[in-house]
Structure formats: structure tokens, C-alpha cells
Amino acid sequence: MLNNTVLEKVIEDARVAIREGESIAATLKKSGQFPSMMCHMVAVGERSGQLEAMLENVAGAYERDVEMEVGRLTSLLAPIMILIMAVGIGFIIFSILVPIMDMGNMVQ
């Protein structure tokens, strides 16, 4: 089902606890694998009878967070790549000019 064995075990344990009558939020919070905001929103959704809508809100919030982080990392990556390219080009230019200058010194 999941590629993450830890989360797979947590979800299986939650499934068993929920069948025994425990709340979803309490079960997820006990596992310690989920953020407290998510557990709180699931609890609110359970109490209000709007669990599906709350889970969609949680998913939307995390998607926005991921998009912001990816955007931030991408904006950092461009200057780093430019710097790496500049160092590489500088090395190539230096490698070409040093032998030329050495030959000029040998002629004199």
C-alpha cells in the first residue's frame, strides 16, 4: 500500500484502534508521526461531521506548503548554478591563459 513501512504500521494500528471505537485524531496523535495541526483539524472534522472537508483542507494546506518550499529551493538553485558555471568558465579561461603567458615569458 505505502512505500513507507513506518507509516504503513501506524495506519494499520490506527485502523484497528478506530474499529475498537477510538477517535481518528487521537489515534493519529498517539502515533507521533503526524503534525499536530493535522491531528487538530481531523479532530475538528470528526466533531463537526465534516471530516472529508477537513481532510481536503489539510491536503490543500500541505500542497501549498510544498509548492512554496519547492519555489524557494528553485529560486535558490538558479544563483548557485550560475556561480558554479562562473567558476567552471573561470577555470577554463585560467587554464588557457597561463600557458600563453608562460610562452610569452619564454620568448623574452
PyMOL commands that set and color helices and strands:
alter all, ss='L'
color gray80, all
select helices_A, chain A and resi 5-19+24-31+36-48+51-107
alter helices_A, ss='H'
color red, helices_A
deselect
rebuild
show_as cartoon
